[in-house]
Amino acid sequence: MLSSPPITTIEPMFAERWFAGTYVVSGTFFLDGAAVTSSHVESDIEPLYREVRRSKKAMWPRGLAGFFVIPIYCAAGFDDEIRGWIRSRHSFAYAIWPEPLLYETSQNSVIFREDFGARGSAFYPYLSQLFGIGLNRAAAHFGHSSPPTRKKNA
């Protein structure tokens, strides 16, 4: 069960492909972020991972297959605590990489993690594509004609 309700009018997106020597399976989910906290995000990862795993078509086992779980929390604005938490490195389970984003609908801006490290940098080009596609869908859903801008750490 999710802590943050899904935005049912935007379908989740699933993709899979080989990238950087790993079979990558990803799921991008659009969630109501009006009251989101770090504990909500942490508790949402497992049920979202189960959805991504169910969508996987290839037979590669976890380890050869890695799973990106990308919840996009959508709200008019977010408090400083969750903004700071989202920008930091999150714990993850073996071959499950959560990459939560905060999409501020009022400003058409996004906040996400900034410290990708060596291994994460190998996946960043693909992850950046996934972010862009998901955020463009969210922006259009909330009436914006341009892609969201990245909100720099203040």
N, C-alpha and C positions, 0 to 999 in steps of 0.2 A: 504494500500500500504506500502510495506517495504522500509525503508531507505537504507538498505544494501541488495543487490541482493542475492538470494539464489544460492548455488552451485548446479546446476540442475543435475549434474551427481551423487550426493549422495542423495538418498531418505530420507525424514524425517522419524523419528521413533516415533511410538505411543505405549503406554502401559497403562494398568490400572489394579489395584489390591487393596485389602485392605492392609493397613500398618499403624501401630501405631494408630489404632482406626479411621482412615479416609480412605475413598475410594479415592485413589490417581490416577489421570489421568495425564499422562505426554506426552510431545512432545519434541523431540530433533530435532533441525533444524541446518543445515549447511549453513552458510552465508559467503559471501565475506567480509573479515574484513580489506581490504586494506586501507580504509580511515575512519574507524569506530571512532565515538566519543561517549561520554556518551549520548548526545541528540539523536544520531541514535539508540543506544540500547534502551533508554526509549521509543522512538516512535515505535520501532519494537515489543514491548511486546504485545500491544493490538491486532494487526493483527495475531500474532503468537498464542495468547490465543484463538482467534476465531477459528483457525485451530485445536487446541487441543480440544476445546469444540465440534466442529463438529465431531471429531473422536470418542468421548465418546459413548460407547455402553450401559452402564448401565443407569438406570433411576434415580440414586441418584441426588438430587439437589445440587447446589453449596452451600457449607457449610458442608454438609455431604461428598460431593466430594470436594477435593482440587485439584488444577491444578498446576503442575510444568511446567513452560515454560523454556526450556533449549536451548537458541541459542548458537551455537558454531561458533564464528567468526574466520575464517581461513585466515592467512596472513603470509608473511615471517617474519614480526616483527611488534611491536606495540610501540607507544610512551609512555613516562612515565606517562602522564596524564591519559590515558585510563587504563593503568596497575594499577595505584593507585585507580582509580574509581571502577574497577572490583573487587578489593580486599575488598571493603567496603560493608556495608549493604545497600541494595537498598530498596526503598519504594515499597510497594505492595498493591494491592487491596484485599479486603476480599476473602480469599481462593484462591488467585492467587499468586503464588510464582515464580518470575523470578529468574533464576540462570544462568546468562550469563557466558560464558567461552571464553578465548582467546587462540587459538591454534596457536603456532608459528611453521609454517611448516618448516622453515629453520633449527630450532634446535630440532624439534620433542618434544616440551615442551608445557605445559599448565599453564595458570594463571587463578585462580578463587577465589571466596570469601573465607575468612578464619574465619569469626566470625559467627558461626552457632547458638550460644545461646542455651538455654534450649529446647525450642520447636523444633528448627531446628535440634538439635542433635538427637532427636527421629527419624527424617527422614533421617539422614545422611547415615546410612548403605544402604538404598535403593537408595538414591540419588547418592551415590558413585558407585553403580552398573550401574546406568543409565549413569553417566559420563564416566565410563570405556568402556562401550559398544559403545557409541557415539565416544569417542576419538580414540578407536581402529579402527573404520571404517574410521575416518578422516585420521589417520596415514597411513593406508593401501592405501587410495586414493592418498595420496601425496608421495607414494613410500617408506614408512618406514616399516621395518619388525618387529619393537618392539613397545610396547606401549609408549605413550608420558610420559615424566618425568614432575613432578610438579616443577614449577619454584618458589622457595622460595622468600618471600618478601626481597628485597635487601635494 
